[in-house]
Amino acid sequence: MRDFLADYRAGAADLLAFYAKAPASLWTPPAHTAAWPDGLADAIRTYNAERGHHPAFTGAEPVIITGQQPGLFTGPIYTIYKAITTVKLARLHADRTGVAAAPIFWVGADDHDFDEAASVSYLSRRHTIETLSYAPTVDVAGHCMYRVPIEAALHQMSET
């Protein structure tokens, strides 16, 4: 059976026809560096500094970016995996190219699908699938996720 991942990494022409670029192109510096929009680099530096992180960030770096819609207790485990992978890929980019890359993880907090984000399932110590669901006392239908209140019931769920 064909190993599609290995063939893709190796640059198999029949697979690369389905992609804009070969995976090796990640390590090739772009022909030109596009400027970030005015104020964005400063906003990122300020945001990081307010959280105690002071990377050598100039605003001219390439960006390794991913994101996820919000979910209860961060949602599926792959949300955390995606964030960690973004940081690791940025470090790998710097190691391989000598050019620092900025890892950015966004959260789609303007998502309006509370029903989808209100529950999380996990594997218990008894090896059963358990589900926690958050039901605020106020109506949140149609609200952006960042407007959903964090009530005492949510804090109590986290202590379970």
DSSP file with accessible surface (Angstrom, degrees, kcal/mol):
  #  RESIDUE AA STRUCTURE BP1 BP2  ACC     N-H-->O    O-->H-N    N-H-->O    O-->H-N    TCO  KAPPA ALPHA  PHI   PSI    X-CA   Y-CA   Z-CA
    1    1 A M              0   0  236      0, 0.0     2,-0.1     0, 0.0     0, 0.0   0.000 360.0 360.0 360.0 141.5    0.0    0.0    0.0
    2    2 A R        -     0   0   92      1,-0.1     2,-1.0     2,-0.0     3,-0.1  -0.391 360.0-138.5 -71.1 138.2    1.3    3.5   -0.9
    3    3 A D     >  -     0   0   95      1,-0.2     4,-2.6    -2,-0.1     5,-0.2  -0.803  21.3-174.9 -96.3  92.9    2.6    5.7    2.0
    4    4 A F  H  > S+     0   0  124     -2,-1.0     4,-2.8     1,-0.2     5,-0.2   0.874  79.3  52.1 -61.4 -39.3    1.1    9.0    0.9
    5    5 A L  H  > S+     0   0   98      2,-0.2     4,-2.8     1,-0.2    -1,-0.2   0.951 112.0  45.3 -63.6 -47.6    2.8   11.0    3.6
    6    6 A A  H  > S+     0   0   42      1,-0.2     4,-2.1     2,-0.2    -2,-0.2   0.919 115.0  48.3 -62.0 -42.4    6.2    9.7    2.8
    7    7 A D  H  X>S+     0   0   51     -4,-2.6     5,-2.7     2,-0.2     4,-0.6   0.894 111.7  49.7 -66.0 -39.4    5.6   10.2   -1.0
    8    8 A Y  H ><5S+     0   0   52     -4,-2.8     3,-1.2    -5,-0.2    -2,-0.2   0.947 111.8  48.0 -63.3 -46.9    4.3   13.8   -0.4
    9    9 A R  H 3<5S+     0   0  177     -4,-2.8    -1,-0.2     1,-0.3    -2,-0.2   0.853 109.7  53.7 -60.9 -35.3    7.4   14.6    1.8
   10   10 A A  H 3<5S-     0   0   86     -4,-2.1    -1,-0.3    -5,-0.2    -2,-0.2   0.582 119.6-111.4 -77.0 -10.3    9.6   13.1   -0.9
   11   11 A G  T <<5 -     0   0   32     -3,-1.2    -3,-0.2    -4,-0.6     2,-0.2   0.804  40.0-170.3  88.0  31.3    8.0   15.4   -3.5
   12   12 A A    >>< -     0   0   24     -5,-2.7     4,-2.5     1,-0.2     3,-0.9  -0.359  19.0-141.1 -58.5 120.7    6.1   12.8   -5.7
   13   13 A A  H 3> S+     0   0   81      1,-0.3     4,-1.3     2,-0.2    -1,-0.2   0.853  97.3  57.0 -56.6 -39.6    4.9   14.8   -8.7
   14   14 A D  H 34 S+     0   0   87      1,-0.2    -1,-0.3     2,-0.2     4,-0.1   0.835 113.8  40.4 -66.2 -28.6    1.5   13.1   -8.9
   15   15 A L  H X4 S+     0   0   20     -3,-0.9     3,-1.9     1,-0.2    -2,-0.2   0.876 108.7  58.6 -83.0 -40.0    0.7   14.1   -5.3
   16   16 A L  H >< S+     0   0   41     -4,-2.5     3,-1.9     1,-0.3    -2,-0.2   0.751  88.9  75.5 -63.0 -21.0    2.2   17.6   -5.5
   17   17 A A  T 3< S+     0   0   84     -4,-1.3    -1,-0.3     1,-0.3    -2,-0.1   0.757  93.2  54.1 -61.9 -20.1   -0.2   18.4   -8.4
   18   18 A F  T <  S+     0   0  169     -3,-1.9     2,-0.3    -4,-0.1    -1,-0.3   0.451 104.3  65.4 -92.2  -1.8   -2.9   18.7   -5.7
   19   19 A Y  S <  S-     0   0  128     -3,-1.9     3,-0.1    -4,-0.2     0, 0.0  -0.891  75.8-131.9-124.4 153.2   -1.0   21.3   -3.6
   20   20 A A  S    S+     0   0  109     -2,-0.3     2,-0.3     1,-0.2    -1,-0.1   0.846  91.7   9.6 -69.8 -34.7    0.1   24.8   -4.1
   21   21 A K  S    S-     0   0  148     -3,-0.0    -1,-0.2     5,-0.0     5,-0.0  -0.976  79.4-104.3-144.4 158.4    3.6   24.1   -2.9
   22   22 A A    >   -     0   0   36     -2,-0.3     3,-1.7     1,-0.1     4,-0.3  -0.476  37.2-114.8 -77.1 152.6    5.9   21.3   -2.0
   23   23 A P  G >  S+     0   0   38      0, 0.0     3,-1.7     0, 0.0     4,-0.3   0.850 114.4  64.0 -60.3 -30.3    6.4   20.7    1.8
   24   24 A A  G >  S+     0   0   65      1,-0.3     3,-1.7     2,-0.2     4,-0.2   0.759  84.6  75.9 -64.8 -21.4   10.1   21.6    1.3
   25   25 A S  G X  S+     0   0   42     -3,-1.7     3,-1.4     1,-0.3    -1,-0.3   0.722  76.9  76.1 -65.3 -16.9    9.2   25.1    0.3
   26   26 A L  G <  S+     0   0   66     -3,-1.7    -1,-0.3    -4,-0.3    -2,-0.2   0.839  95.9  48.3 -60.2 -30.5    8.5   25.9    3.9
   27   27 A W  G <  S+     0   0   58     -3,-1.7    -1,-0.3    -4,-0.3    -2,-0.2   0.421  92.3  92.6 -92.8   2.2   12.2   26.1    4.4
   28   28 A T  S <  S-     0   0   93     -3,-1.4     3,-0.1    -4,-0.2    69,-0.1  -0.857  80.8-123.8 -97.9 120.3   12.8   28.4    1.4
   29   29 A P        -     0   0   82      0, 0.0    -2,-0.1     0, 0.0     4,-0.0  -0.315  34.4-101.8 -59.9 144.8   12.7   32.0    2.3
   30   30 A P        -     0   0   84      0, 0.0     3,-0.1     0, 0.0     0, 0.0  -0.282  25.3-116.8 -64.9 155.1   10.2   34.0    0.3
   31   31 A A  S    S+     0   0  108      1,-0.1     2,-0.3    -3,-0.1     0, 0.0   0.832  97.7  10.8 -63.0 -32.0   11.5   36.1   -2.6
   32   32 A H  S    S-     0   0  142      2,-0.0     2,-0.6     0, 0.0    -1,-0.1  -0.975  75.9-122.5-144.4 155.6   10.3   39.3   -0.8
   33   33 A T        -     0   0   98     -2,-0.3     2,-0.3    -3,-0.1    28,-0.0  -0.908  23.9-142.7-103.4 119.0    9.0   40.1    2.6
   34   34 A A        -     0   0   68     -2,-0.6     2,-0.1     1,-0.1    -2,-0.0  -0.591  24.7-114.2 -77.4 139.0    5.6   41.7    2.7
   35   35 A A        -     0   0   97     -2,-0.3    25,-0.1     1,-0.1     3,-0.1  -0.466  26.6-118.4 -72.2 143.4    5.2   44.4    5.3
   36   36 A W        -     0   0   40     23,-0.5     3,-0.1    -2,-0.1    -1,-0.1  -0.494  44.6 -85.7 -73.5 152.5    2.8   43.7    8.1
   37   37 A P    >>  -     0   0   91      0, 0.0     3,-2.0     0, 0.0     4,-0.6  -0.271  61.5 -81.2 -57.7 147.2   -0.1   46.2    8.4
   38   38 A D  T 34 S+     0   0  170      1,-0.3    -3,-0.0     2,-0.1     0, 0.0  -0.222 114.5   9.9 -52.0 131.9    0.7   49.3   10.3
   39   39 A G  T 3> S+     0   0   45     -3,-0.1     4,-2.4     1,-0.1    -1,-0.3   0.182  97.6 103.2  87.6 -17.8    0.5   48.8   14.1
   40   40 A L  H <> S+     0   0   74     -3,-2.0     4,-2.5     2,-0.2     5,-0.2   0.940  81.5  47.6 -67.1 -45.5    0.1   45.0   14.0
   41   41 A A  H  X S+     0   0   16     -4,-0.6     4,-2.5     1,-0.2    -1,-0.2   0.928 113.9  48.6 -61.0 -42.7    3.7   44.2   15.0
   42   42 A D  H  > S+     0   0   93      1,-0.2     4,-2.7     2,-0.2    -1,-0.2   0.911 110.3  51.5 -62.6 -40.6    3.4   46.7   17.9
   43   43 A A  H  X S+     0   0   56     -4,-2.4     4,-2.7     2,-0.2    -2,-0.2   0.909 110.9  47.8 -64.4 -40.0    0.1   45.2   19.0
   44   44 A I  H  X S+     0   0   32     -4,-2.5     4,-2.7     2,-0.2     5,-0.2   0.927 112.0  49.2 -67.7 -42.8    1.6   41.7   19.0
   45   45 A R  H  X S+     0   0   88     -4,-2.5     4,-2.6    -5,-0.2    -2,-0.2   0.935 113.6  47.0 -61.1 -43.7    4.7   42.9   21.0
   46   46 A T  H  X S+     0   0   76     -4,-2.7     4,-2.4     2,-0.2    -2,-0.2   0.937 111.7  50.6 -63.6 -45.7    2.4   44.7   23.5
   47   47 A Y  H  X S+     0   0  129     -4,-2.7     4,-0.7     1,-0.2    -2,-0.2   0.936 113.8  44.7 -57.7 -48.7    0.1   41.7   23.8
   48   48 A N  H ><>S+     0   0   38     -4,-2.7     5,-2.7     1,-0.2     3,-1.0   0.916 111.7  52.4 -63.6 -43.1    3.1   39.4   24.5
   49   49 A A  H ><5S+     0   0   40     -4,-2.6     3,-1.9     1,-0.3    -1,-0.2   0.892 103.2  57.6 -62.4 -38.1    4.7   41.8   26.9
   50   50 A E  H 3<5S+     0   0  137     -4,-2.4    -1,-0.3     1,-0.3    -2,-0.2   0.721 108.4  48.4 -64.4 -19.5    1.5   42.1   29.0
   51   51 A R  T <<5S-     0   0  138     -3,-1.0    -1,-0.3    -4,-0.7    -2,-0.2   0.219 124.3-103.3-104.3  11.6    1.7   38.3   29.4
   52   52 A G  T < 5S+     0   0   57     -3,-1.9     2,-0.5     1,-0.2    -3,-0.2   0.628  82.3 125.4  80.9  13.4    5.3   38.3   30.4
   53   53 A H      < +     0   0  105     -5,-2.7    -1,-0.2    -6,-0.2    -2,-0.2  -0.920  32.4 179.0-110.3 126.1    6.7   37.1   27.1
   54   54 A H        +     0   0  146     -2,-0.5    -9,-0.1    -3,-0.1    -5,-0.0  -0.573  10.7 174.2-126.2  69.2    9.4   39.2   25.4
   55   55 A P        -     0   0   51      0, 0.0     2,-2.1     0, 0.0    -6,-0.0  -0.338  47.7-103.7 -72.4 158.3   10.4   37.5   22.2
   56   56 A A        +     0   0   97      2,-0.0     2,-0.5    -2,-0.0    44,-0.1  -0.562  61.5 165.8 -78.2  78.5   12.8   39.2   19.8
   57   57 A F        +     0   0   20     -2,-2.1   -12,-0.0     1,-0.1    44,-0.0  -0.869  20.2 169.8-107.2 121.1   10.0   40.1   17.5
   58   58 A T        -     0   0   93     -2,-0.5    -1,-0.1   -13,-0.0   -17,-0.1   0.671  47.6-118.2-102.7 -24.3   10.6   42.6   14.8
   59   59 A G  S    S+     0   0   11    -18,-0.1   -23,-0.5     3,-0.1   -18,-0.1   0.434  97.9  88.4  95.9   0.8    7.4   42.4   12.6
   60   60 A A        +     0   0   58    -25,-0.1   -26,-0.0     2,-0.1    -3,-0.0   0.397  63.0 111.5-106.9  -0.3    9.4   41.3    9.6
   61   61 A E  S    S-     0   0   18      1,-0.1    40,-0.2   -28,-0.0     2,-0.1  -0.332  74.3-108.1 -72.2 154.5    9.3   37.6   10.4
   62   62 A P        -     0   0   40      0, 0.0    40,-2.7     0, 0.0     2,-0.4  -0.405  40.8-125.7 -68.9 161.5    7.4   34.9    8.4
   63   63 A V  E     -a  102   0A  53     38,-0.2     2,-0.6    -2,-0.1    38,-0.0  -0.932  17.0-160.2-119.4 135.2    4.4   33.7   10.4
   64   64 A I  E     +a  103   0A  19     38,-2.4    40,-2.8    -2,-0.4     2,-0.4  -0.970  34.3 177.6-106.4 113.0    3.4   30.1   11.3
   65   65 A I  E     +a  104   0A 102     -2,-0.6     2,-0.3    38,-0.2    40,-0.2  -0.940  17.9 146.9-129.9 140.7   -0.3   30.5   12.0
   66   66 A T  E     +a  105   0A  34     38,-1.9    40,-2.0    -2,-0.4     2,-0.3  -0.936  14.4 177.7-153.2 173.6   -3.2   28.3   13.0
   67   67 A G  E     -a  106   0A   4     -2,-0.3     2,-0.3    38,-0.2    40,-0.2  -0.966  13.3-146.9-167.2-176.8   -6.3   28.6   15.1
   68   68 A Q  E     -a  107   0A  24     38,-1.6    40,-1.9    -2,-0.3     3,-0.1  -0.986  29.0-103.6-160.5 149.8   -9.4   27.0   16.4
   69   69 A Q        -     0   0   66     -2,-0.3    40,-0.1    38,-0.2    10,-0.0  -0.460  56.9 -91.9 -72.6 153.9  -12.9   28.0   17.3
   70   70 A P        +     0   0   29      0, 0.0     2,-0.3     0, 0.0    -1,-0.1  -0.299  48.0 178.6 -69.0 155.4  -13.4   28.1   21.1
   71   71 A G    >   -     0   0   23      4,-0.1     3,-1.5    -3,-0.1     4,-0.2  -0.985  40.6 -77.0-152.0 157.4  -14.6   25.1   23.1
   72   72 A L  G >  S-     0   0   15     45,-1.6     3,-2.0    47,-0.4    60,-0.1  -0.339 118.7  -0.7 -58.5 128.2  -15.3   24.2   26.7
   73   73 A F  G 3  S-     0   0   83      1,-0.3    -1,-0.3    -2,-0.1    46,-0.0   0.895 140.6 -51.4  53.5  43.2  -12.0   23.7   28.5
   74   74 A T  G <  S-     0   0   75     -3,-1.5    -1,-0.3     5,-0.1    -2,-0.2   0.277  88.3-118.4  76.4  -4.3  -10.1   24.4   25.2
   75   75 A G  S <  S+     0   0   10     -3,-2.0     5,-0.1    -4,-0.2    -4,-0.1  -0.441  73.9  14.1  79.4-152.0  -12.2   21.9   23.4
   76   76 A P  S >> S-     0   0   60      0, 0.0     3,-2.2     0, 0.0     4,-0.6  -0.161  78.2-113.9 -60.6 151.9  -10.7   18.8   21.7
   77   77 A I  H >> S+     0   0  132      1,-0.3     4,-2.2     2,-0.2     3,-0.6   0.802 112.1  71.5 -58.3 -26.2   -7.2   17.9   22.6
   78   78 A Y  H 3> S+     0   0  120      1,-0.2     4,-2.8     2,-0.2    -1,-0.3   0.768  86.3  66.8 -67.8 -16.4   -6.1   18.7   19.0
   79   79 A T  H <> S+     0   0   14     -3,-2.2     4,-1.9     2,-0.2    -1,-0.2   0.955 106.0  40.5 -62.9 -46.8   -6.6   22.4   19.9
   80   80 A I  H <X S+     0   0   71     -4,-0.6     4,-2.6    -3,-0.6     5,-0.3   0.922 114.2  53.8 -66.3 -42.0   -3.7   22.1   22.3
   81   81 A Y  H  X S+     0   0  157     -4,-2.2     4,-2.8     1,-0.2    -2,-0.2   0.913 107.6  51.1 -58.6 -42.5   -1.7   20.0   19.9
   82   82 A K  H  X S+     0   0   56     -4,-2.8     4,-2.0     2,-0.2    -1,-0.2   0.916 110.6  48.2 -63.4 -42.2   -2.2   22.6   17.2
   83   83 A A  H  X S+     0   0   32     -4,-1.9     4,-1.8     2,-0.2    -2,-0.2   0.941 114.4  45.0 -64.4 -46.3   -0.9   25.4   19.4
   84   84 A I  H  X S+     0   0   91     -4,-2.6     4,-2.7     1,-0.2     5,-0.2   0.918 111.9  52.7 -63.9 -42.2    2.1   23.4   20.5
   85   85 A T  H  X S+     0   0   51     -4,-2.8     4,-2.9    -5,-0.3     5,-0.2   0.885 105.6  55.0 -62.7 -36.6    2.9   22.3   16.9
   86   86 A T  H  X S+     0   0    9     -4,-2.0     4,-2.1     2,-0.2    -1,-0.2   0.934 110.3  45.3 -62.2 -44.7    2.8   25.9   15.8
   87   87 A V  H  X S+     0   0   54     -4,-1.8     4,-2.1     2,-0.2    -2,-0.2   0.941 115.0  47.6 -64.1 -45.5    5.4   26.9   18.3
   88   88 A K  H  X S+     0   0  136     -4,-2.7     4,-2.6     1,-0.2    -2,-0.2   0.895 111.1  51.0 -64.7 -39.3    7.6   23.9   17.5
   89   89 A L  H  X S+     0   0   54     -4,-2.9     4,-2.7     2,-0.2    -1,-0.2   0.899 108.3  52.2 -66.6 -37.6    7.3   24.5   13.8
   90   90 A A  H  X S+     0   0    5     -4,-2.1     4,-2.1    -5,-0.2    11,-0.4   0.915 111.6  47.1 -63.3 -41.2    8.3   28.1   14.2
   91   91 A R  H  X S+     0   0  165     -4,-2.1     4,-2.5     2,-0.2    -2,-0.2   0.907 111.7  50.3 -65.4 -42.3   11.4   26.9   16.2
   92   92 A L  H  X S+     0   0   65     -4,-2.6     4,-2.6     2,-0.2     5,-0.2   0.906 108.0  53.7 -62.6 -40.1   12.2   24.4   13.5
   93   93 A H  H  X S+     0   0   10     -4,-2.7     4,-2.4     1,-0.2     6,-0.6   0.936 110.1  47.2 -59.3 -45.6   11.9   27.0   10.8
   94   94 A A  H  X S+     0   0   30     -4,-2.1     4,-2.2     1,-0.2    -2,-0.2   0.915 112.6  49.6 -63.2 -41.6   14.4   29.2   12.7
   95   95 A D  H  < S+     0   0  135     -4,-2.5    -1,-0.2     1,-0.2    -2,-0.2   0.896 117.6  39.3 -63.8 -41.0   16.8   26.2   13.2
   96   96 A R  H  < S+     0   0  150     -4,-2.6    -2,-0.2    -5,-0.2    -1,-0.2   0.796 130.9  24.0 -81.9 -30.7   16.7   25.2    9.5
   97   97 A T  H  < S-     0   0   35     -4,-2.4    -3,-0.2    -5,-0.2    -2,-0.2   0.602  91.6-125.9-110.9 -17.3   16.7   28.6    7.9
   98   98 A G  S  < S+     0   0   70     -4,-2.2     2,-0.5    -5,-0.4    -4,-0.2   0.538  77.6 114.3  78.6   4.8   18.3   30.9   10.4
   99   99 A V        -     0   0   60     -6,-0.6    -1,-0.2    -5,-0.1    -2,-0.2  -0.948  68.3-127.5-112.7 121.5   15.2   33.2   10.1
  100  100 A A        -     0   0   54     -2,-0.5     2,-0.4    -3,-0.1    -9,-0.1  -0.375  22.6-156.8 -65.3 141.7   13.0   33.5   13.1
  101  101 A A        -     0   0   13    -11,-0.4   -38,-0.2   -40,-0.2    -7,-0.1  -0.944  13.8-127.0-119.4 146.6    9.3   32.8   12.5
  102  102 A A  E     -a   63   0A   8    -40,-2.7   -38,-2.4    -2,-0.4     2,-0.5  -0.825  17.0-145.7 -95.9 117.6    6.5   34.1   14.7
  103  103 A P  E     -a   64   0A  60      0, 0.0     2,-0.4     0, 0.0   -38,-0.2  -0.705  21.9-177.1 -81.2 127.7    4.1   31.4   15.9
  104  104 A I  E     -a   65   0A  43    -40,-2.8   -38,-1.9    -2,-0.5     2,-0.5  -0.995  12.3-173.3-129.5 130.4    0.5   32.8   16.1
  105  105 A F  E     -a   66   0A  69     -2,-0.4     2,-0.3   -40,-0.2   -38,-0.2  -0.989  11.4-165.3-121.7 121.1   -2.5   31.0   17.4
  106  106 A W  E     -a   67   0A 129    -40,-2.0   -38,-1.6    -2,-0.5     2,-0.5  -0.763  10.3-147.7-105.8 153.1   -5.9   32.7   17.0
  107  107 A V  E     -a   68   0A  82     -2,-0.3     2,-2.5   -40,-0.2   -38,-0.2  -0.988  17.3-134.3-118.9 126.3   -9.2   31.8   18.6
  108  108 A G    >   +     0   0   11    -40,-1.9     3,-2.1    -2,-0.5    37,-0.2  -0.400  40.5 161.7 -76.1  66.7  -12.4   32.4   16.7
  109  109 A A  T 3   +     0   0   33     -2,-2.5    37,-2.0     1,-0.3    36,-0.3   0.593  65.4  68.3 -69.5  -8.5  -14.0   34.1   19.7
  110  110 A D  T 3  S+     0   0  105     34,-0.2    -1,-0.3    35,-0.2    -2,-0.1   0.411  72.2 126.1 -89.3   6.1  -16.6   35.7   17.4
  111  111 A D    <   -     0   0   39     -3,-2.1    34,-1.9     1,-0.1    35,-0.1  -0.342  47.5-160.9 -61.0 139.1  -18.0   32.2   16.7
  112  112 A H        +     0   0  104     32,-0.2     2,-1.5     1,-0.1    30,-0.5   0.340  59.6 103.7-105.4   4.5  -21.8   32.1   17.4
  113  113 A D    >>  +     0   0   69      1,-0.2     4,-1.4     2,-0.1     3,-0.5  -0.512  33.9 159.8 -94.3  73.8  -22.2   28.4   17.8
  114  114 A F  H 3> S+     0   0   24     -2,-1.5     4,-1.7     1,-0.2    -1,-0.2   0.886  70.6  61.3 -60.8 -39.8  -22.5   28.0   21.6
  115  115 A D  H 34 S+     0   0  140      1,-0.2     4,-0.2    -3,-0.2    -1,-0.2   0.880 106.3  46.8 -57.0 -36.9  -24.2   24.6   21.3
  116  116 A E  H <4 S+     0   0  112     -3,-0.5     3,-0.4     1,-0.2    -1,-0.2   0.844 118.9  39.8 -73.0 -32.6  -21.1   23.2   19.6
  117  117 A A  H  < S+     0   0    7     -4,-1.4   -45,-1.6    -3,-0.2    -2,-0.2   0.546  95.4  82.1 -94.1  -7.5  -18.7   24.7   22.1
  118  118 A A  S  < S+     0   0    9     -4,-1.7    16,-2.7    -5,-0.2     2,-0.3   0.566  88.1  53.6 -80.6  -8.4  -20.7   24.1   25.3
  119  119 A S  E     -B  133   0B  52     -3,-0.4     2,-0.4    -4,-0.2   -47,-0.4  -0.924  55.3-172.0-129.1 152.9  -19.7   20.5   25.8
  120  120 A V  E     -B  132   0B  24     12,-2.4    12,-2.8    -2,-0.3     2,-0.4  -0.996  10.2-153.7-140.1 139.5  -16.5   18.6   26.1
  121  121 A S  E     +B  131   0B  71     -2,-0.4     2,-0.3    10,-0.2    10,-0.2  -0.892  18.2 172.1-112.5 147.8  -16.0   14.8   26.2
  122  122 A Y  E     -B  130   0B  98      8,-2.6     8,-3.1    -2,-0.4     2,-0.6  -0.965  37.8-102.7-149.1 162.4  -13.1   13.0   27.8
  123  123 A L  E     -B  129   0B 115     -2,-0.3     6,-0.2     6,-0.2    -2,-0.0  -0.798  41.6-144.0 -91.0 121.6  -11.9    9.6   28.8
  124  124 A S    >   -     0   0   15      4,-3.2     3,-2.0    -2,-0.6    -1,-0.0  -0.212  28.4-100.6 -79.4 173.6  -12.4    9.0   32.5
  125  125 A R  T 3  S+     0   0  241      1,-0.3    -1,-0.1     2,-0.1    -2,-0.0   0.722 126.0  58.0 -64.3 -22.7  -10.1    7.0   34.8
  126  126 A R  T 3  S-     0   0  179      2,-0.2    -1,-0.3     0, 0.0     3,-0.1   0.248 120.7-111.9 -88.9   7.8  -12.7    4.1   34.4
  127  127 A H  S <  S+     0   0  151     -3,-2.0     2,-0.3     1,-0.2    -2,-0.1   0.827  76.6 128.7  64.2  35.7  -12.1    4.2   30.7
  128  128 A T        -     0   0   58     -6,-0.0    -4,-3.2     0, 0.0     2,-0.6  -0.882  65.9-110.7-115.4 151.7  -15.6    5.5   30.0
  129  129 A I  E     -B  123   0B 131     -2,-0.3     2,-0.3    -6,-0.2    -6,-0.2  -0.735  38.8-171.8 -83.6 121.9  -16.4    8.5   27.8
  130  130 A E  E     -B  122   0B  60     -8,-3.1    -8,-2.6    -2,-0.6     2,-0.4  -0.848   7.6-153.4-112.3 150.7  -17.7   11.3   30.0
  131  131 A T  E     -B  121   0B  77     -2,-0.3     2,-0.4   -10,-0.2   -10,-0.2  -0.990   4.4-163.2-128.7 132.6  -19.2   14.6   28.9
  132  132 A L  E     -B  120   0B  38    -12,-2.8   -12,-2.4    -2,-0.4     2,-0.4  -0.937  11.7-170.2-108.6 137.2  -19.4   17.9   30.6
  133  133 A S  E     -B  119   0B  74     -2,-0.4     2,-0.5   -14,-0.2   -14,-0.2  -0.992  12.6-145.6-131.0 138.1  -21.8   20.6   29.4
  134  134 A Y        -     0   0   14    -16,-2.7   -62,-0.0    -2,-0.4    20,-0.0  -0.879  15.3-179.9-104.0 128.6  -22.1   24.2   30.4
  135  135 A A        -     0   0   83     -2,-0.5    18,-0.1     0, 0.0    -2,-0.0  -0.858  16.9-150.7-129.6  95.0  -25.5   25.9   30.5
  136  136 A P        -     0   0   19      0, 0.0     4,-0.1     0, 0.0    14,-0.0  -0.240  20.0-124.7 -61.6 156.1  -25.4   29.5   31.6
  137  137 A T  S    S+     0   0  124      2,-0.1     2,-0.3     3,-0.0     0, 0.0   0.684  92.6  69.0 -76.4 -17.0  -28.4   30.9   33.4
  138  138 A V  S    S-     0   0   74     11,-0.1     2,-0.4     1,-0.0     0, 0.0  -0.691  97.6 -99.2-100.6 156.7  -28.7   33.7   30.8
  139  139 A D        +     0   0  131     -2,-0.3    -2,-0.1     1,-0.1    -1,-0.0  -0.601  40.3 172.4 -74.4 123.1  -29.8   33.2   27.2
  140  140 A V    >   +     0   0   10     -2,-0.4     3,-2.3    -4,-0.1   -26,-0.2   0.278  24.2 140.8-114.5   9.0  -26.7   33.2   25.0
  141  141 A A  T 3  S+     0   0   72      1,-0.3     3,-0.1   -28,-0.1   -28,-0.1  -0.295  78.1   6.8 -56.9 127.9  -28.4   32.3   21.7
  142  142 A G  T 3  S+     0   0   56    -30,-0.5    -1,-0.3     1,-0.3     2,-0.2   0.408  99.4 129.3  80.8  -1.7  -26.8   34.2   18.9
  143  143 A H    <   -     0   0   82     -3,-2.3    -1,-0.3   -31,-0.1   -29,-0.2  -0.573  65.6-107.9 -84.8 149.1  -24.0   35.7   21.0
  144  144 A C    >   -     0   0   19     -2,-0.2     3,-2.1     1,-0.1     4,-0.3  -0.424  34.1-113.2 -65.1 149.8  -20.4   35.6   20.1
  145  145 A M  G >  S+     0   0   28    -34,-1.9     3,-1.7   -36,-0.3   -35,-0.2   0.846 115.5  62.5 -58.2 -34.6  -18.5   33.2   22.3
  146  146 A Y  G 3  S+     0   0  135    -37,-2.0    -1,-0.3     1,-0.3   -36,-0.1   0.667 101.1  54.7 -69.5  -8.7  -16.5   36.0   23.9
  147  147 A R  G <  S+     0   0  158     -3,-2.1    -1,-0.3   -38,-0.3    -2,-0.2   0.440  79.1 109.1-100.4  -0.2  -19.8   37.4   25.3
  148  148 A V  S <  S-     0   0   21     -3,-1.7    -8,-0.0    -4,-0.3     2,-0.0  -0.642  73.8-122.4 -76.8 125.1  -20.8   34.1   27.0
  149  149 A P        -     0   0   44      0, 0.0     2,-0.8     0, 0.0   -11,-0.1  -0.344   8.3-132.0 -71.5 148.5  -20.6   34.7   30.7
  150  150 A I        -     0   0  120    -14,-0.0     2,-0.2    -2,-0.0    -2,-0.0  -0.894  36.4-174.9 -98.4 108.3  -18.4   32.6   33.0
  151  151 A E    >>  -     0   0   37     -2,-0.8     4,-1.3     1,-0.1     3,-1.2  -0.527  41.3 -96.6-103.0 171.3  -20.6   31.7   35.9
  152  152 A A  H 3> S+     0   0   66      1,-0.3     4,-2.5     2,-0.2     5,-0.2   0.834 119.3  64.4 -55.8 -35.9  -20.0   29.8   39.1
  153  153 A A  H 3> S+     0   0   44      1,-0.2     4,-2.0     2,-0.2    -1,-0.3   0.865 100.3  51.9 -59.6 -34.3  -21.3   26.6   37.6
  154  154 A L  H <> S+     0   0   26     -3,-1.2     4,-1.6     2,-0.2    -1,-0.2   0.915 108.8  49.7 -69.6 -41.2  -18.4   26.6   35.1
  155  155 A H  H  X S+     0   0  106     -4,-1.3     4,-0.7     1,-0.2    -2,-0.2   0.910 109.9  51.8 -62.3 -40.0  -15.9   27.0   37.9
  156  156 A Q  H >< S+     0   0  127     -4,-2.5     3,-0.9     1,-0.2     4,-0.3   0.887 105.4  55.6 -65.0 -37.9  -17.5   24.1   39.8
  157  157 A M  H >< S+     0   0   28     -4,-2.0     3,-1.4     1,-0.2    -1,-0.2   0.880 102.1  56.8 -61.5 -36.6  -17.3   21.9   36.7
  158  158 A S  H 3< S+     0   0   70     -4,-1.6    -1,-0.2     1,-0.3    -2,-0.2   0.709 103.4  54.6 -71.0 -17.0  -13.5   22.5   36.5
  159  159 A E  T <<        0   0  156     -3,-0.9    -1,-0.3    -4,-0.7    -2,-0.2   0.470 360.0 360.0 -92.3  -3.0  -13.2   21.2   40.0
  160  160 A T    <         0   0  133     -3,-1.4    -3,-0.0    -4,-0.3    -4,-0.0  -0.322 360.0 360.0 -70.6 360.0  -14.9   17.9   39.2
